[in-house]
Amino acid sequence: MSAKPPPRRAADEAERQGLDPDVMGTSVWNALGQFGDKSYLERAEDVVAKVCAAVPEVGVSITRLASQLRDSRTRERLALYLTSQHAGTCQPE
């Protein structure tokens, strides 16, 4: 017999303690649900590999594409964050 998945164990424990088991199970699933997911870089590398397999001539020019996509995404996310943190702080002259 296999062990229960974490959301089910959380729901069982919540019920034992008189808490809402559905809310607890969902909370644990939301917190742990992405552990098996591929990272953005891994997904980008998969795309690059498929493109290179389909059109080998392109491979030379896009060998670093996956990391460049990740890096530009990170820069954009940081810029958006900084913009949101400073929104409304500048006073018009």
C-alpha positions in Angstrom: 0.0 0.0 0.0 1.4 3.4 -1.0 1.6 6.4 1.3 -1.1 9.0 0.9 -0.2 12.2 -1.0 0.6 15.3 1.1 -2.8 17.0 0.3 -4.7 13.9 1.4 -2.6 13.6 4.6 -3.2 17.3 5.3 -6.9 16.9 4.8 -7.0 13.9 7.1 -5.1 15.8 9.8 -7.3 18.9 9.4 -10.4 16.8 9.9 -8.9 15.2 13.0 -8.2 18.7 14.4 -11.7 20.0 13.5 -10.5 22.2 10.6 -11.9 22.3 7.1 -10.1 19.3 5.3 -10.9 20.7 1.8 -9.2 24.0 2.6 -6.2 22.4 4.1 -5.8 19.8 1.3 -6.1 22.6 -1.3 -3.6 24.8 0.6 -1.0 22.0 0.7 -1.6 21.1 -3.0 -1.1 24.8 -4.0 2.1 25.0 -1.9 3.7 21.8 -3.2 2.1 21.4 -6.6 4.9 23.0 -8.6 7.8 20.8 -7.4 7.5 18.5 -10.3 7.1 21.2 -12.9 9.9 22.2 -15.3 11.5 25.5 -14.8 11.2 28.3 -17.4 14.8 27.6 -18.5 14.1 23.9 -19.0 11.0 24.6 -21.1 13.0 27.1 -23.2 15.8 24.6 -23.7 13.2 22.0 -24.9 11.9 24.5 -27.5 15.5 25.3 -28.6 16.2 21.6 -28.9 13.1 21.0 -31.1 13.9 24.0 -33.3 17.5 22.7 -33.8 16.3 19.2 -34.6 13.9 20.6 -37.2 16.2 23.2 -38.7 19.9 22.3 -37.8 21.2 25.5 -39.5 19.5 27.6 -36.9 21.3 25.8 -34.1 24.5 27.8 -34.5 22.7 31.1 -34.0 20.5 30.1 -31.0 22.8 28.0 -28.8 22.3 30.5 -25.9 18.7 31.3 -26.7 17.2 29.5 -23.7 19.3 31.3 -21.2 18.9 34.7 -23.0 15.1 34.2 -22.8 15.3 33.4 -19.1 17.6 36.4 -18.4 15.4 38.8 -20.4 12.3 37.5 -18.6 14.0 38.0 -15.2 15.0 41.6 -16.2 11.5 42.4 -17.2 10.0 40.9 -14.0 12.4 43.0 -12.0 11.6 46.2 -13.9 7.9 45.6 -13.4 8.4 45.0 -9.7 10.4 48.1 -9.3 7.9 50.1 -11.3 5.1 48.8 -9.1 7.0 49.7 -5.9 7.6 53.2 -7.0 4.2 53.9 -8.6 2.8 57.1 -7.4 5.9 58.2 -5.6 7.0 60.8 -8.1 5.3 64.2 -7.8 4.6 66.2 -10.9 6.5 69.5 -11.2 
